[in-house]
């Protein structure tokens, strides 16, 4: 069972396309398997069961699709589906992220509560197995909301891609028992500046001057901000054996999972975390992300046209 598909219906997890509670199946999968457990959470515009935007038939599917340039299989990228003895267990969580950005932002909190229930079962059944997470956009808010509800050491490491959440809310989640024990890789890019700016203006910060995760996650020891369009950062990753491609666009919300080479990095971060300790990476990387708009306002050097696709899934 390399991949188990769940849906968050409000604050309750269900097996995908079913009213059945996933607890018994989650416990069995955690108890009988080996290897890491990796939770994957999508962002805005997806909804389980939607004829065109079901995440389980898109980025959370084991099957690659050739009809959509953004439908890259996260489970395949993270090493699921090959049948290896230490493959582990993938958990694909779908939730209703359609409607307005305000509706989706609010629902992400409920999806976080549903995710926390699923992770509690996995952690209680197999506390020896590491539980990691990979999430994009509003999926980062889902994971952070789950962390705020979980016991200590329930999650080992989480990678947040272009996280659509405010830094103060992330810091509050990371001040909880599970949050303090978890390692967080905050993947950012100046390609995402427009989307960060719009979230700050449309949702409104919880406190004056608060910014999104694109500006970093402070100096917390267990957190690392990784700016994927920064040449110095890319040089460090290349020297460590991860030749992540340089960005091709000035504005793109999906670059953090579509850029060639990124899943080799994410797979190592989650499957071989001991080979990429965050403290060692932090010592080599720039201390602060580049300022907002620095990519958009830089002189043109053959970049592709701006990728401004507001109606597509994230």
C-alpha positions in Angstrom: 0.0 0.0 0.0 2.3 2.8 -1.2 -0.4 5.5 -1.2 -3.5 6.0 0.9 -5.9 8.7 -0.3 -7.9 10.8 2.3 -10.3 13.6 2.1 -10.9 16.3 4.7 -14.7 16.9 5.0 -14.8 19.9 7.3 -12.7 18.9 10.3 -13.1 15.1 9.8 -10.9 12.8 7.7 -12.5 10.2 5.4 -11.2 7.7 2.9 -11.3 9.3 -0.5 -14.8 9.1 -2.1 -16.3 7.4 1.0 -18.0 8.2 4.2 -15.8 5.7 6.0 -13.5 6.8 8.8 -9.8 6.1 7.9 -8.6 5.2 11.4 -8.5 1.4 11.1 -6.9 1.5 7.6 -4.4 4.1 8.8 -3.5 2.0 11.8 -3.0 -1.1 9.8 -0.8 0.6 7.2 1.3 2.2 9.9 1.7 -1.0 11.9 2.5 -3.4 9.0 4.7 -1.3 6.9 8.2 0.2 7.2 10.0 3.3 6.0 8.9 6.9 6.4 5.3 8.2 6.3 5.0 11.2 4.0 1.8 13.4 4.0 1.2 15.4 0.8 -1.2 18.4 0.8 -2.3 20.5 -2.2 -3.1 24.2 -2.3 -5.8 26.5 -3.8 -8.4 25.5 -6.4 -8.5 21.7 -5.9 -11.4 19.8 -4.5 -11.7 16.0 -4.0 -14.2 14.5 -6.5 -14.2 17.6 -8.8 -14.4 16.5 -12.4 -11.4 18.5 -13.4 -9.7 19.6 -10.2 -9.6 16.5 -8.0 -6.1 16.4 -6.5 -6.1 12.6 -6.4 -6.2 12.6 -10.2 -3.7 15.4 -10.4 -0.5 16.2 -8.4 -1.4 13.6 -5.6 -1.9 10.7 -8.1 0.7 8.0 -8.6 0.0 8.2 -12.3 1.6 11.0 -14.4 -0.8 12.9 -16.7 0.2 14.2 -20.1 -2.6 16.7 -20.6 -1.6 19.3 -18.0 1.8 20.9 -17.6 1.4 21.2 -13.8 0.1 17.6 -13.1 3.5 16.3 -12.0 3.0 13.3 -9.6 4.2 14.2 -6.1 4.1 10.6 -4.9 6.3 9.4 -7.8 8.7 12.4 -7.2 9.0 11.4 -3.5 9.8 7.7 -4.3 6.4 6.0 -4.0 5.2 3.4 -6.4 8.5 1.5 -7.1 7.7 -1.3 -4.7 10.9 -1.1 -2.7 11.0 -2.7 0.8 11.6 0.7 2.5 9.3 2.7 0.3 7.1 3.7 3.2 3.6 5.0 3.2 2.3 8.1 1.3 -0.8 9.9 2.6 -2.5 12.1 0.0 -4.8 14.6 1.7 -7.5 16.3 -0.4 -9.6 19.1 0.9 -12.0 21.7 -0.6 -9.8 24.6 -1.7 -12.2 26.0 -4.2 -14.4 29.1 -4.0 -13.0 32.4 -3.1 -9.6 32.8 -1.5 -11.3 33.9 1.7 -13.4 30.7 1.8 -10.4 28.5 1.0 -8.2 30.2 3.6 -10.8 29.5 6.3 -11.4 25.9 5.2 -7.7 25.2 5.4 -7.9 25.5 9.2 -10.6 22.8 9.3 -8.6 20.6 6.9 -5.7 21.0 9.4 -7.9 19.6 12.2 -8.7 16.7 10.0 -5.1 16.1 9.1 -4.2 16.2 12.8 -6.6 13.4 13.5 -5.1 11.2 10.8 -1.5 11.9 12.0 -2.5 11.1 15.6 -3.6 7.6 14.6 -0.4 7.1 12.6 1.9 8.4 15.3 0.1 6.5 18.1 0.3 3.2 16.1 3.9 3.5 15.0 5.7 6.1 17.0 9.1 4.7 15.7 8.3 5.7 12.1 9.1 9.3 11.1 6.1 11.3 9.7 7.0 14.0 7.3 4.9 16.4 5.2 5.1 18.2 1.8 2.6 21.0 1.2 2.1 23.8 -1.4 0.5 27.2 -1.1 -2.6 27.0 1.2 -1.6 23.4 2.0 1.2 24.9 4.1 -1.5 26.5 6.3 -3.2 23.1 6.6 0.0 21.5 7.8 0.7 24.3 10.3 -2.8 24.1 11.6 -2.3 20.4 12.1 0.9 20.9 14.0 -0.8 23.2 16.4 -3.1 20.3 17.4 -0.6 17.4 17.6 1.5 16.0 20.4 5.2 16.4 20.6 7.3 14.7 17.9 4.2 13.7 15.9 5.8 15.3 12.8 9.5 15.0 12.1 10.1 17.3 9.1 7.8 19.4 6.9 8.6 21.1 3.6 6.4 24.1 2.9 6.4 25.2 -0.8 5.4 28.9 -1.4 3.4 28.8 1.8 0.2 30.9 1.7 0.3 31.8 5.4 1.4 34.7 7.5 4.6 34.4 9.5 3.0 35.2 12.9 0.5 32.4 12.4 3.3 30.0 11.4 5.3 31.0 14.4 2.3 30.4 16.7 1.9 26.9 15.3 5.7 26.3 15.7 5.5 27.4 19.3 3.3 24.4 20.2 4.7 21.0 21.4 4.6 19.4 17.9 5.8 22.6 16.3 8.8 23.0 18.5 9.9 19.4 17.8 9.4 19.5 14.0 12.0 20.7 11.5 10.5 23.1 8.9 12.0 23.7 5.4 10.3 26.9 4.1 10.8 26.9 0.4 10.4 30.4 -1.1 11.1 32.2 -4.4 10.8 35.8 -5.6 8.8 34.2 -8.4 6.0 34.0 -5.9 6.1 37.7 -4.8 2.9 38.7 -6.6 0.9 35.8 -5.0 2.3 36.7 -1.5 1.4 40.4 -2.1 -2.2 39.5 -3.1 -2.7 37.2 -0.1 -1.5 40.0 2.2 -3.9 42.4 0.6 -6.9 40.2 0.2 -6.8 38.2 3.5 -5.3 40.9 5.6 -2.5 40.2 8.2 -3.4 39.2 11.7 -1.2 42.0 13.0 0.1 45.2 11.4 3.2 44.7 9.3 2.9 40.9 9.2 4.1 39.3 6.0 3.8 35.9 4.4 6.3 33.0 4.7 8.0 34.3 1.5 9.9 36.7 3.7 11.3 33.9 5.8 10.6 32.2 9.1 12.9 34.0 11.5 15.8 32.5 13.3 14.1 29.5 14.8 16.8 26.7 15.1 14.6 24.0 13.6 13.6 26.1 10.6 15.3 26.8 7.3 14.3 29.2 4.6 15.4 28.0 1.1 15.1 30.6 -1.6 15.0 28.6 -4.8 15.6 31.4 -7.3 18.7 32.7 -5.5 21.9 31.9 -7.4 24.0 31.5 -4.2 21.4 29.0 -2.9 21.4 27.1 -6.1 25.2 26.9 -6.1 25.2 25.4 -2.6 22.6 22.8 -3.6 24.5 22.0 -6.7 27.7 21.5 -4.7 25.8 19.1 -2.5 24.7 17.0 -5.5 21.3 18.6 -6.2 21.5 20.6 -9.5 18.1 22.3 -9.3 17.3 24.2 -12.5 17.4 28.0 -12.5 13.9 29.6 -12.7 12.6 30.2 -16.2 9.9 32.8 -15.3 9.8 36.0 -13.3 6.4 35.2 -11.8 5.2 31.6 -11.1 3.3 30.1 -8.2 4.2 26.5 -9.1 8.0 26.6 -9.6 8.7 25.1 -6.2 7.4 21.7 -7.4 7.8 22.0 -11.2 11.4 23.1 -11.4 13.7 20.2 -12.7 15.7 18.8 -9.9 13.5 19.9 -6.9 12.1 16.5 -6.2 15.5 14.9 -5.9 16.2 17.5 -3.2 12.8 17.0 -1.4 13.1 13.2 -1.6 16.5 13.4 0.1 15.3 15.9 2.7 12.4 13.5 3.7 13.9 10.1 3.1 17.5 10.7 4.1 17.2 13.7 6.6 20.4 12.7 8.3 22.4 13.5 5.1 20.9 17.1 5.0 20.9 18.5 8.5 19.3 21.9 8.6 21.9 23.5 10.7 24.7 22.6 8.2 22.6 23.9 5.3 21.8 27.1 7.2 25.5 27.7 7.7 26.1 27.7 4.0 23.1 29.5 2.7 22.4 33.3 2.6 21.1 34.5 6.0 18.1 36.4 4.6 16.0 36.0 1.4 16.4 38.7 -1.3 13.9 41.6 -1.0 10.5 41.4 -2.5 10.2 42.4 -6.2 13.9 42.0 -6.7 13.3 39.3 -9.4 10.5 41.1 -11.1 12.4 44.4 -11.3 15.8 42.9 -12.3 17.0 43.6 -15.9 15.7 41.1 -18.4 18.2 38.3 -19.4 16.1 36.0 -21.6 13.4 35.1 -19.1 10.3 33.5 -20.4 7.1 35.6 -20.4 5.5 36.3 -17.1 3.4 33.3 -15.8 0.2 34.9 -14.6 -2.4 32.2 -14.5 -4.9 33.1 -11.8 -7.5 30.5 -12.8 -5.3 27.4 -12.6 -4.9 25.0 -9.7 -2.1 25.4 -7.2 
